[in-house]
Amino acid sequence: MSLNLQIISPEKTLFNDEIDLCILPGIEGDFGVLKKHMPFLTTLRTGIAYVYKNNILTEKFLVNGGVVEVLENKCTILSEDIVKSDEYHPSNVENQIEKIKDKVVKKFYYS
């Protein structure tokens, strides 16, 4: 049995699949979620969400805030501003939030 991860934005469901591990940018620091994780609810900060399947990093998402719920082998991320990292292109480098996103998307920590 593995963990089901759903990543949902107001426009569409970006990801819905069984995974081994996800590492998320929590408001108080990064945290990992595996199968059989205890239930909890927390907020996300700007950062990268890493998704592992078959012990390989398969997806990276740039998150700009949101909420994550873990319950009964299901992890759900709700965010109004989330995109695959490789699809992100800064729209306005003068905007402070865009500067932060650009800086975060260029880092690669959990490989």
Buried (B, 14 or more C-beta within 10 A) or exposed (E): EBBBBBBBBEEEEBBEBEBBBBBBBBEEEBBEBBBEBEEEEBEBBBBBBBBBBEEEBBBBBBBBBBEBBBEEBBBBBBBEBBBBBEEBEEEEEEEEEBEBBBEBBEEEEBE
